[in-house]
């Protein structure tokens, strides 16, 4: 027997016609494959992308029509589903087989053959309702005897282990009514059973201390695995965090439309909630969809591992000391301390260190976290931001007069305020003796910040913004508004942007351009009557405001930054009197819009 192959291009389908010269006629079979592949299960550009499917009609139009003695066939689809027998599956094959030999061989059979094991698996007789009218085939093969009745449907119950073997369907016309042997005419049609995993994580959201996970996972590997689990896996610590079994799989008609040959596509959806815990907040988490044959999900399973992700990208330790002062023998300490690393650490302490003697002199537990909606608004990705406030009063010891006192805010899992895994924020040391207590900030900021790094200077960053103007590639604009009071006035008012990650200066700029401030420096700056009312003892209080905008070239997103406000002797910052405002980690998610820039 000699074979000749010819390729035909139909849209996105390559069709292969194999013509075999045999004694007594021509056997013609057609198969189809796509020149594009189904999308990867983790990197789909949309939630559901249909797998390519070839129709029989498309294939028929390229067949050699009206050939006397033709023997042509096509397998349209193969679907599998669970069977009632244990460890078995139900396989249904549909297609057509047109052959002039059907006149002499009127009995039709479908035979499932295991090419791997080189043995027949099962055979069924095709008769009655399993014979299907195919006017489309009859239109192409008008001169072939049975083309109008060439359609067939064949159903088999087979061992599930056969699904991974190479299988063929033999469509047969025979003169043997009992077994389908005797004189017969066959066409062998290769069977492809899709055993791939298809899945998509539609979304992960955190709301009200719940992690909401939803998506879908469809696979024929789940035919004998009826238990569906969603597992949260801590990739950082290499351990499972939690799991839930899906009792009612969400109907997903969109998935069934895209993957019609996958039996559970229509029931592939999942929608679950996990209780938030520290592992979700601080570690990289990977969600797993698992179909298992075991009730506990620990054996006989098919997994789809979705891309690892951090649910909370902000891992910075943020705080501000709003008030630290002594009055009538009492020391008042107030502010806020927000950090995702602190989640799950239920004890919050304020500790006072005497830097002059190097000893701890006081500590007090914060029994009730104060509500700080302003902090939560600016840092929505920090879990404890809304309740990060603290305010404590500690008796003041006159022995501390003239000493540098440093406040430490500590989150810990130790009831005594110690422990191995504390989250500490060390504020700038301050000498309280002879200085008035700092009141709460007069302006509600949109951006809380760290306090001054110098004891003689005070300041606050009301708000800041980074925006991409789109004019210069690799350049963004940095904007900031706030105030800085000092009695240590200099000839230059200067600002510096520090990259704390690399410990380098990103850029520096003047408040009024590139030249020094001449004349009355205390009169230069934005009017701040609110600051003058509160800090009248400072020479420049009335003109302490600043409003800066500067180009920032090649910003390193993901790094931690600080803005420094200075009064200095020269443009290099010599003998500077300064305050520092910690901005935290800046990512592309922080970039504002053009409207934000216009309203700033």
N, C-alpha and C positions, 0 to 999 in steps of 0.2 A: 504494500500500500504506500502511495506517495502522498505527502501533505504539502499544501501550499498555503502560506499565510498572507493576508493583505490587511493593511490598516486603513481605517476610514476615520476622518475627523468630523464630529458632529457637535458644534458648540464647544463645551468643555469636556466632551466625552471622546476617548479613543476607542473605537470599536475594532475587534479582531475577528475576521472571518476565516475559519479554517476549512479548507476544501480538501476532502480526502477522496481520492479515486479508489473506489472499491468495485468489486465484481458486481455487476448488475445495477450500478447507479452512482449517485453522488450523495455523500453525507455532508450536510452543511450545518455547523453550529455557530452560534454567536455569543460572545461574552462582552461585558463592558467594564471599563475602569475609568476613573477620573484623573485628569491631569492636574487636579488640585486635591489636597489632602484635607481631612477633617481637622479642625483646629485643636491645638494642644489643650489639654484639660485645665491647666493652670493659667495659661496666658491668653485666654480668649479676649477679643476686643469688645465683645458683647456678651450678655448673659447666656444666650443660647444661639449657637450657630449651626444651622442644619448640616447634617452629613450629606454628601452628594449621593443621589439616588438616580439610577438610570431606568427609564420606563421601557417596557417591552416594545411599545409602538415606535419609540425612537430607534430601537435596534432593528426592528423589522424593515424599516424603509430602506435599509442598506442590504437587505437579503436579496438573493437572486430570485426574483419573482417569476412565477409561471413556469418553473422548471418541471418537466415531467419526471416522475420518479424521485421527487425531492424528499428529503428527510431532514427537517429543520426544527429547531426547538430553542426555547429560551426559559431560563429560570428567573421569574420576576422578583420573588421575595422568599426569604426564609425567616420565620419567626419562632421563638422558643418561649415556653412558659412552664411554670411548675406543674408536675404531674401528681396524680393521687398516690402512685406507688413511691415508696421511699427511695431516695437516691436516683430518681428517674426524672426525665424532663419530657415535655410534650413539644414535638417539632412539627411545624406546618410549613410545607413548601407549596408555592403556587407558581404556575407558568403555563406554557403551551408546547405542544408537539404535533406538528403537521407532517404526515407521511402518506404517500400513495400506498405503501405496504399495508396500511390499515384495512384495505379492502379484503385482503386475504388473511390478515391477522387481526381479528376484530376485538380481541380481549386486551384490555389495557392494565398495566401494572406500573407501580412506582417502587423502585428498589433503593434502599439506603445502603451505601457501601463504604466500609472503612478502609481507605487506602493505606493508612498507617499499619493496621493489623492485617491487611490483605484478606478481608473476610466480609461477607454480607452481614449487615446488622439487622435489617428487617425489610419486609416487603408488604405492600398493601395493594388490593385491587382497586382500580379507579373506575367507578361506575356510579350511576344514579346522580345524586346531587354533586358528586365530586367531578363530574364532567361539566365544563363551563363553556358557554357560547363565547366565541371570540370573533366578532365581526371585523375587528381590526386586522386579525391574521387572515381571515378569509378574503379581505380586500387585497392583500398583498399576494396571497397564494390561491388565487381564484381557481386554478386548474388542479390543485391538490385535493384529493378525495375528501378528507375529513377536516379541512381547515376551519370550517364554521364551528365544529365541535372539538377543536383542538385544545381548548383550555382544560387545566386540571388543578385539583387541590388534593394533596396527599398528607396524611397525618400519621406520625409515628410516636410511640413511647420508647425512649431509648435510655440507656444508663448515662448519668451526667458526666461520667468520665470520658465519654466519646466526644464531648463538645470541643475538646482541645486537639483532637486528632484531625487528620486530613480526610474529609468526607466528600463523596460524590452522590448525586441522585441519578439513577438510571431510569429514564423514561422508556417504557417498552410496549410495543404492540406484539401480541402473541396469538397463535392459533390454539393454545392450551388454556382452556377455561378454568382448569382446576388450580394449576400452580404457576402458570405464566412461563412455562418452558416450551419445548417443541420448537417449531419454526418461529423466529421472532426478529424484530427490527428494533435496535436500541439507539439511544443518544445518551452519552455520558455528560452530565452537567456538574461542574465543580460547585461545592457549597462553601460559602464563607459565613461563619457565625461570628458576629462581632462580640469579642470578649474583652473589649477595652473598658477602662474606667472613664466615665465622663462626669465631671462635677464642676461646680462653680460656687464660690462663696459670695453671695450677693451683698452682704454687708455685716459689719460688726459695730454696734453702738453701745455706749455706756450711759445709762439713765437710772437715777435713783438707786444706786448701789447694785445695779443689775447689768450683766453683760449680755446683750441681745445678739444672737448669732442666727443667720438665716441664709439659705441657699438650696442647692440640690445635688444629688449624687445618683446617677443612673448607670447600671451595669448588668449585663447578663450573668456575671459571676455571682449575683445574688439570687439566682434561681432556687437554690436549696438553702439559702441563708436569709431567714425571714426577720431576724432581729437587727434593727437599725439603731446605731449609737452615734452620738456626737461627743467627741472626746476633746477636752482642752489639755494641751501638752505644754509644759514649761520647758522650752528649748534651752533656756539659760541654765537651768538646774538639771535638765535631762530627766524629768519626772512628770508623771501625770498629775494634773491639778484636780480635775473633776470630769465626770461623764454623765450623760443622760441618755436613756433609751427613748426613741421616738415611738410613741404609741399610735399616733394618727399622722401618717405621712401626708404632707400637703399635696393636693392635686396640682400637677404642673402640666397643663395641656400644651404649653409652649415647648417644653422639653420633649413631650411625646411626638409633637409635630416634627421636631428637628431630628429625633432619633427613633423612627418608627420600628426599627428592628430590635430595640432594647426593651425587654418585656416590662420592666418596672419604671419606665420613663415617666409615665403619667402619675405615679405615686412616689416620685423621687424627692419631693421637697422636704425641707426641715426648717423649723422655726422654734428655737429654744432660748431660755434665759438661764444664766449661771449667776450665783451670788458672787459679788465682787469680793476678792481677797487680795492680800499684798502681792501675791505672785502675778496676778493679772496687771497690777499697777506698775510693778518695778521690773518685770522680766519680759523677755521676748516670748510670745505665745504662738503656738501652732495648733490650729484646729484640724481634727481628723474626723472624716465621715467613715463609719465602719458598718458593713453588712456582715453579720455573723450567724453561724448555725448554732452557736451556744447561747444559752440564756444569760450568761454573765458577760458575753462578748469577748472572752479571753482566748478563744480558739476558733479554728475553722472560719476565718474571716477574709474579707476583701476590703482594703483600705484605700481612701483617697486623702492624701496629706496636702492641705492647703498651704499657701505661702506663709512663712513665719512673719509676725508683725509685732510691733510695740503698740499697745493700745494707748499708752501715755508716753509721748516722746519727750515731754518736759521733765528732765531729771535734775534740774537745777535746785539748789537750796536757797530759798528766797526769804528775806525778812526786812523789817524796818522798825527802828526804835522811835516811836512817835513822841514819847515823853520819858525823861529821865532827870529827876531833880529832887531836891530836899527842901522841905518846908515844915516848920514847927516840929522838928525832930522826927519827921517821917520821910522816907524815901519812896517816891512813886515811880514805878517802871511800867510803861505801857507801849504796845506796838502790835506787831503780828509776825508770825513765822509759818510759812507754807512750804511744804516739800512732799512730793509723792513718796519719797523714801520713808516718810514718817507714818504713812498709812499702816494701820495695824498696831502701831505703838501707842498705847492708850494713856500713858502718863506724860504730862507736860510740866516741866520745871523751869523756873527762872533762877539762875545762879549768879551770885555776885563774887567776882574775883578781885582781890586787892593786888593790882599789878606791882605796887610799890614794895609790898612784902612777899608777893608770890603765893599768897594763901587765899583759900576760899573763906569768905566772911559771912555769907548768908545764902540760903536757898529756900524757895517757897514753891509749892505745887500749885499749878493753875487748875483749879477744880472744875471750872466751867469755861469752855472756850467762847470768847466773845464773837458775835456775828460780825463778819466783815464782807458785806456784799460788794464793796468797792474792789477788794482784792480778788474776789471770785469773778468779777466782771473782766478784770484784766488778765487773770490767769485761770480760765475755765478748765484747763487741762490738769490743774493741780487739785487732787481729790479733797484735801482738807482746807482749801483756800477760804471757803465760806465761813468756817469756824476757826480761823487761824489766829484770831485776836487774843491778846492777854492784857491784864491790868492787875498789878499786885502792889501792895504797900508793905514796906519793911522798915522796922525801927532803925533810925540813923544813929550811928555811933560817932561821937565827936573825934574819936581817935582816927577816923578816916579823913579828917580835914587835911587838904593838901595832897591826898593820895590819889593815884590814878585808879579808878574803879572801872572794871570791865564787866558788862552784862553778858551772860551766856543763856540763850534759849535752847532748851534740850527736850527732844522727844525720845522716849525710851519705853521698853517693855518691862523695865524693872520698877517695882513700886517704890523703892527707896530713891529713885532718880539716878541710878548708876547704870550698870549693864554693859554688855559687850558690844551691842549694836545700836549705839545712840546716834541720833541725828542732831548735831550741835550747830548753832550759829553764834559766832563770837562778834559782838558789836565793838565799835571803837572805844578804847578806854577814855574816860572823862573825869576831870576833877570837879566835884560838885561844890566844894566849899567856896562861898562868896559868889556863886553864880545862881541866877534865878532858875526855877524849874521850867523846863520847856513845855509850853502848852501844846495841845493837839494842833495839828497843822490847820491853818485858817482856810485853806482851799481844799475841797474834796478832789483829789487827783484822779485822773483816768489811768494813771500809771504809778503805783506805789514804788518807792525807791529806798535805797539804803541811806542812813544818816551820814552826816559829815565825818570826814576822816581827821579833821582838825578841831581842837577844842574851842578856838576863838572864832571859828566860822560856823555859820548855820546855812542850810539851804534845803530846797525841795524841788524835785522834778515833777511838775504838774502833769505833763504828758509828753510823749515822743512818738515818732512815726518814721517808718522806712517805706519808700515807695519807688517803683520802677517807672520812670517817666517815658521810657521807650526811645529816647533821643540818642543815647550813646550805649552801644552794647557793653555789657559788663559793668555798668555804672548805675548806682541808685542814689536817691536823695535821702539824707538823714535830717530830720527836723526835731527840735526839742524846745519846750517852754518850761520855765521855772523861775527860781529866784535864789540869790546867794548874797548873804549879808556878811560884812566883815569890817573891822576897824583897821585892818592891816592893808591899806590901799596901796596900789602900785601903779606904774605907768601903762601896763598892758592888761587888758582883760582878754583872757585866752581860754580856749576849750580844746580838750584832747579826748580822742576816742581810743580806748585801750582794748586790745584783744587779750583777755585773760587766759585763753587757751594756749596761745603762743607766747604770752608775756611780752608783747610788742605794741608799739604805738601804731595805730592804723592811720590816723591823720590828726592834724591840729589846725585850728583856724581862729581868727579874731572875731570878736562880736561886731566890730565895725569895719572889717576889711583887713588889709595887710599893712596897716600903719599904726603906730602907737596912739594912745589916747592922751592928748595934751590938755592942759588946763585942769578944770575941776572934775576929777575922775568920779567923785562921789555924786556928780550930777549926770553921769552917763549911764544909760540903761533904761529899760521900760519902767513906766510908772507903776508902783505897787503900793497904793495907800493902805491896803490891808496889812502888808508887812510892816509898813511904817508905824501903824497903830500897835502892833504886837512887839516889834523889835526896835523901838525908838532909840534904844541905847547904842545902836549901830549907826555909824556915820552915813552909810550909803543905803539905809533901809528903804527910803522913798523911791530910789532909782535902782533897786536891786534886781529887777526883773530882767530876763533874757528871752529872746526868741530867735533861734538860730536855724539856718538851713545851709547844708553843705553837701557837695558831691562826694560820693564814696565809691572809689574805683575798686573793682574786683573784690567785693565782700566775700568773706568765708562763712557761708551759711553753716549753722550747726556749732559755731564757736560762741563762747561766753564773752560778753562785752561790758565795759564800764565807761560812763561819760564823766570827765573831770572838768569842773569849772574852776578857773584860776585867776587870781590877780598876781601879776609877775613883774619883775624888773625889766625883762626883755622878752622878745618873741620866742625865745627858747625855753621860757618857763623858769628862769633863775630866781631863787628865793621866793617861790610861789606860795601864796596863801590860797588854800583850795578846799573844796568839798567834792566828794565822789558819789556818783549815782550809779548803782549797779543795775544794768539793763537786763542781764540774764542771757540765756541762749537765744540767738536770733536765727530763725529759719525762713525759708521762702514763704511759709504759711503766714509770717508776720507782715508780708508786703501789703501795704494799703492800696486802695484804688485811687484813680485820678480825682474822684469826688471827695475821698478822704483828704487828699492833699489840698484841694480847693477850700475845704471847710476847716483846715487846721489853723 
